[in-house]
Amino acid sequence: MKKPLTLCYLKCYIRAMKKINVNKLQNKISQVMREVEAGEVFEVSRYSKPVAYLLPQKEYKVAVSGEGCKKCMEDLRNIASKLKTHQENE
């Protein structure tokens, strides 16, 4: 059951992330890991195709717990409710 929540969270998860290819990652692994520890997220690609994401442990835990999805869905429900109220008042 956790996989759908994780997927939902990742779809709702919008933030700037750095992109890096595998070769560059191999050469700069220490620097990249310091940046991840500081909160950066990296999309790792091989042959120009995304193959992995590097993200801080805290963000990973939120993703697999489903808390991000729950928050996202709550926000969407609030927006939908406001839109419905607005349409009813017109």
C-alpha positions, 0 to 999 in steps of 0.5 A, spaced: 500 500 500 505 504 501 507 504 493 501 508 491 502 513 496 509 514 494 507 515 487 502 520 489 507 524 493 512 524 488 507 527 483 505 532 488 512 534 490 514 540 486 521 543 487 527 545 484 532 539 483 539 539 480 540 534 474 547 530 474 549 524 469 552 518 472 559 520 470 559 527 473 556 524 479 562 518 480 567 524 479 563 529 484 560 524 489 563 527 495 561 534 493 554 531 491 553 528 498 554 534 501 549 538 497 544 532 499 545 533 506 544 540 506 537 539 502 539 539 495 535 533 490 538 531 484 536 527 478 541 522 476 541 520 469 544 515 464 544 516 457 540 522 458 534 518 461 533 519 469 534 513 473 534 515 480 533 521 485 538 523 490 534 526 496 535 527 503 533 522 508 528 526 511 525 527 505 525 520 503 522 518 510 516 523 508 515 520 501 515 513 503 510 514 509 505 517 505 505 524 509 506 528 503 501 525 499 496 526 505 498 533 505 497 534 498 490 531 497 488 535 503 490 542 500 487 539 493 480 538 497 481 545 500 482 548 493 476 544 490 472 546 496 473 554 495 472 553 488 465 550 489 463 555 494 466 561 489 462 557 483 455 557 488 456 564 490 456 567 482 
